[in-house]
Amino acid sequence: MIKIKYFLQTTLFGGLLVIMPLIVSLLLIKWVFNFLLDAIEPITFIIIRTAKLNYLFSASISVVILLAISFAIGLFVKTKLGIFSHKYFEDNFLKRIPFYKIIKETIIQLFGTKKSLFRGVALVDLFGSGNLVTAFITDIHENGMYTVFVPSGPAPTAGFVYHIKAEYLTKIDYPLDQSMRTIISLGVGSNAILKKYSELKKTNI
């Protein structure tokens, strides 16, 4: 009976190891796909009305058009005229839009070539209960407090910002990309982070 139970548990776990990464990947693809469809919807409907094409084909054309426009703009802003035009338009129009500067800086830090938005990985005891959450340090304050971002899985771009006292935060020497991977995989692979945490606690005793 014990052997049968063990066999069923290990088989189920093995199956989950195969299925879960696929499910998480599909969820991420679905989220990106829906976001993209919403973004190109105006262009898609114009193509449907003018060219009388079906929705799927029109959406595909919209994506190609959007990518072509992005590529053309990218080429243009590399030229002297493009740099001047972009700076003039941004200084006189775009920067007057509420939250434009904050959104731009965040996007550049997340996807651009600038230094990472995050200053490190930490395990945080949010409510002093002993239960820890994986967080990314975004700011360190003069009064000794930290500002952290706690992402939600499997979409790490969503989450919450907390301002934490130093005694409730343990900074972990662990790569940002691997930490982010544990968020996307719904916690799978967190053993290395917790091992680092245990080692730090033993050192500080």
N, C-alpha and C positions, 0 to 999 in steps of 0.2 A: 504493500500500500504506500509506504514511504517512498519507494523507488518510483512508483507511478506518479506520485505527487511531485517529486523532484523532476522527473522527466517532463511533466506538463508545465511546470514553472520555468524551467530552462528553455523549453521549446517556445513558450509564449514570449519570454524575454528576448530570445533570439529573433523571433518574428517582429517584435516591436522595434528592435535595433535596425531592422531593415525598413520597416514601414514608416517610423517616426521621421527620419530625415527627409523622406519623400513627401510626407504630409506637410512638414514645415516649409519645405521648398515650394510646394504647390500653393500654400497660403501666401507666401511672400510674392510669388509670381502673380497670384490673383490680385493682391493689393496693388502691386505696381501696374498691372494691366488695367484695373478699374480706374486708378488715378490717371493713367495715360488717356484712357477713353474719355474721361471727363474733360481733360485738357484740350483734346482735339475735337470735341463734339461740335463746336460751331463750324469748323472747317468741313467736318464730315457731312453735316446737313446741307451745307452749300453745294457740295459735290453731288449729293443725292438729288437735290432739286434741279441742278443745272445739267448734270450728265446722265440722270435717270439710272444710276447704278445701285446695286444692293448695298446694304449697310456695311457688311464685312469688307467688301472691296473698297468702298469709299473710305472706311476707317484706315485701311492699309495705305491708301494714297495719301491720306491726311498725315500719317506718321512719316512717310517719305518726304512730304512737303515740309513738315516741321523740322526734320533732321537737316534737310537742305538749307532751310532758312537759318538754322542755328550755325551750320558750317559756314555759310556765306557771311553772317555777322561776325563769326570768329575770325575769318580771314580779313574782313574790313577793319576790325579794331586793332589788328596788328600793324596797319599802315599808319603813317603820320597823320593823315587826314582823319582816319578812324579814331585814333587816340584823342585827337583834339575834339572831334565831334561828340564822342562819348563823354568826355570830361565836361564839355559845355552843356550837353543835354542833362547830364546827371546833376551838375551843380545848380542849374537853373530850374529844373523841373522835378527830376526823380527824388532828390533829397527833401523836397517839400511834401512828399507823400508820407503819411504816418507810418512809422516802423520800418521804412525802406532800408535805412542804414543798418538797423539791427539784423534784419533778415539777410541782407547782403553779406554782412560780416560773418554771420552764422554759416551760410552756405559756403563761403570761401574757406572757412576754417574746417568745415566737414569734408568738402570735396576738392578744395584747391590745394595749392602748394605751400601755403603758410603753415606755421607751427600748429600742431593739433590743438583743438579746442579744450581737450582734457589734460589735466596736469598729473593724472595718475589714477590707479585703481584702488578702491578701498572697500572694506567690509564695514557696514554701518549698523549700529544698534539703534534703530530709529526711536523707539519708545522705551528704551531701557529694560526691555523684557528678556534680553539674551538671544532673541531671534535676529539673525543677521540678514542684510540684503546687499547684493553687489551694487556698488555705486561708482560713479566716475567724478573725480574732483574737478570742479570747474573754476573755483576761486578760493584763495586763502586770505583771511582778513587779519588786520592788525590786532584785534582783540582775541586772537587764537581760535576763532570759529572758522568753519569750512562751509563752502557752498558746494553741494553735490547734486548730480543728476542721477536719478534712479530710473533706468529704462524699463520698459515692459516688454516681455517676449510675446510672440517672436518678432515684433516690429520695434527695434531699439530706438527709432526716432521719436516714439511716443513715451511719455513717462512723467515724472514729477521732480520738481526742484525743492531741495531741503537745505536749511541752514542749520548746521550741526555743531555742537560743542566738541572740542578736540577729544575729550574722554570717551565719546561715543563712536569714535572713528578710528579704524586701524588701516593705515596705508599699506598696501600689498605691493611688493616688487614683482609685478607680473605684466606681461605685454598687453597693451590695450586691445590689439586686434584679437588675441586669443580670448580675452575677457568678453569682448563683444560677441564672439562666437558662441560662448556659453549662454548668452542672452537669447540669441537667435535660435539656438537648439533647445530652448526651454529648460536650461540648467544642466543639460548633459555636458560632462567634461569639467564640472566645477570642483572636482576632487583636488586638482592641483592648487586652486586658489585657497581652499580650506586647509590644505597641507601647509601652505605658506603661512597662513594665519596661526595655525597650531605651533609652528616653529618660532614665530615671533613671540607668542605668548610664553613659550618655554624659556626663551632668551631673556624676557623681561621679568621673569620670576626671581 
